[in-house]
Every structure is written in C-alpha cells, then in structure tokens.
Amino acid sequence: MAYRVIMESFFWNHGNYSDSYPQKKDSQIIDTINKMIDEDYEGFVKALITIETGIDNPDLLDELYDRFMHNDGVNLINDYFDELIYDLEDEITIGEEKVMETQGKLNKDNEILKDG
C-alpha cells in the first residue's frame, strides 16, 4: 500500500495514522491493527463494517468498500468523535491552565513564607 510521510505522520488513502501513540499496555493491539492496515486495508475496512453493522454479505461489503474508497468525506470513525475530541482538548487545556495557575500561587506563597 502506498503511503507518504506528512509532518511525521503517515497517510494511507483516506486517513492519517500516527507513527507514534501513547505507550501503554494496549500498544500491542495498536501495532496489530497498523499491521492489518498495512497488509490488507480492504479487509480491515470490511471487518470494521461487519463488526459495527452485522453485515456479512460479501457483495454488499464489496459495494460498501468501493463507495467508501470513492468518497473522501466518509470516515470509519463517527464524526461525533471529532466533536468530542475538540471539546475534551479544550477541557483538558483549561484544566491544565488552572493547575499551572494554582501551582504558581503556591510557589509565590512558599516564597513569601521563606522570606517572612
């Protein structure tokens, strides 16, 4: 499968797949999925469709895959996740800013106590 490197992530057909991910105990699963994508993207897409919809008719899966590949606006992951990620990134950023602000106040209080 042809791919090209764009800003340190890999691009395959209809999606961007990062070349790195959080190293947790599920990293073996991610490696396995990336290997499946590399070796048989069509089979991977059809498997996801089957798992999520219960469709197992080979002719229907072929047609769904063909239409998926010809429509750049379709994602395998529901668009809801894009919205959720956007919201959560905002919440996490705001939370991190509050923690930093609190730590800054504590540091100033400690300095005042040292000096006093």
Summary of the structure (lengths in Angstrom):
residues: 116
radius of gyration: 22.1
end to end distance: 67.3
largest distance: 79.5
contacts: 222
relative contact order: 0.07
helix: 65%
strand: 9%
